[in-house]
Amino acid sequence: MWLRPNRMLSRRGLVRLIVALVVLALMSAGLGVWQGNVFAPLFAVIESVAVACALSVAWRSGDRGERITLDESSLEVQSLPGRRCTRFQSYWVRVVLEPGEGRHRLLLASHGNALEIGAFLAEQERAELSKKLMVLLSAIHGQPRK
């Protein structure tokens, strides 16, 4: 299973958005210069660079994700892009949806260790994921789980 945040723009769409914002800022700066503000282009360039950097950072945060692999002996969660990997014994792992600071947290817990997964998902998506994981874990061991 691959968990990824929703990303509204493709890379091409991001570039188009940044170009449109730069053009609008430079047009506004041109009007400022026409009215006598000689510093308007400088501020337009600074604003354009800051907005482009902020949008790029926000867009790159969509690269994160988690890969969940489940078999009869283990449940493995690999965090991307960091390649951090956590493994639980599939028979002992519990799926816990606990209330947190304004949102529910989806945890995998076993033998005193816990790992939050799907933090970037919407509330409803985390609830659906917890149900799906419980069903998959019970199907592997052929018994209903709580």
N, C-alpha and C positions, 0 to 999 in steps of 0.2 A: 504494500500500500504506500502510495506517495502522498504526503501532505504538503501542500504549497499554499501560500497566501494568494488571494485574488489580486490579479494585476490588471488594471484597466487599460493601460497603454502598452503598445509594443515599443521597441526601441525606435523604430521609424516614427511612430506617433509622438514619442517624447522629443525627438529632434525637431519635428514640425512645430510642436508647441513652443519650444524654446526659441526657434527662429521667429515665430509669429510675435512672441512677447518682446524679443529684441527689436524687431521692426517697429512695433508700436511705441516702445520706449524711445527709439531714435527719432520717430516722427514727432513725438511730444517734445523732445529736446530741440528739434528743428524749429518748432513753434516758439519755444522759449528763447532761442537765439534770435529769431525774427523780432521778438518783442524786447530784446536787449539783455537777456540773461546769458552771459557768455559761459557760465559754469554749468549750464544745463546738459551739454553733451558729456561732460565729465561725470556728472551724477547719473546720467542714463547708462553710461558704460559700467559704472560701479554697481548700479542696481541690476543690470543685465547679468553680470558675472555672478552676483550673489544669488539671484533667482535661479540661474542655470545650475549652479552648484547645489543649491537646496533641492531642486527637482531631481537632479541626478542621484543624490544621496538617497532620497526617498524612493526612487525607482529601483536602485540597487538593493534596497532592503527586501524587495520582492524575490531576490534570488535564494533566500533562505528556505529551508524546507526540512522535512523529516521523512525517512524511509523506514517503514515498519515491516519486518519480516517475521512470519510466524510459522513454526513447524511443530512437530510433536514434542520436541524436547526444549525448545527455547523460543522466546520472543525477543527480537533484537530491534533496537531503535538507533538509527544512524542519523545524526544531525548534520545537515549540510549548510554551508560549505565547509564547516570546520572539521568534518570527518570524525567527530566524537561519536563513539559507539558504546551503547549500554545494552547488556544482555541480562535477561531474566529467565528463570526456569518457567516454562509455560504452564506447568501444573500449579505452581505456587503464586503466580502473579495475580494481583487483584486490580481491577479497574475501578477507580474511585473518582466520582465527580463531586468535588467539595466546594462549598461556597467560599469565595475569597473577597478581595477588596473590590466590590462593585461588579464582580463577574465570577463565574464558576471556573475552577481549575480542574483540568483532567489529568489525573495522576495514575501512573503505573507503580504499584507498590509490591514489594516482596522482601522478606527477611530483613526488615528494618530500613531498606533502601526505597526511595521514591524518586520518580522522574516525572516532571510535568511535560506533557506533549500537547501539541496543537495550540500553543499560546497565541498564535497569530490568527487562529480561526475565529469565526463569529460564534456567538453563544449557542445558537441552534446547531451549527456544524459540530461543535464539541459534544453536544448531547447526542447527536446522531452517531458520531464516531465512538462514543463510549458504549452505546447499545450494540453497534456493529462488532466492536472488539469483544464484548461479552458473549455475543452469539458465536463468533469464531472460536473463542477459547472453549466454550462449552461443546461445540461441534468436534473439536480435536479430541477431547477426552470423553465424548459420548455421554455427558451428564449435564443436567440443567445447573446453571450457576446463578448466584444471587447478585 
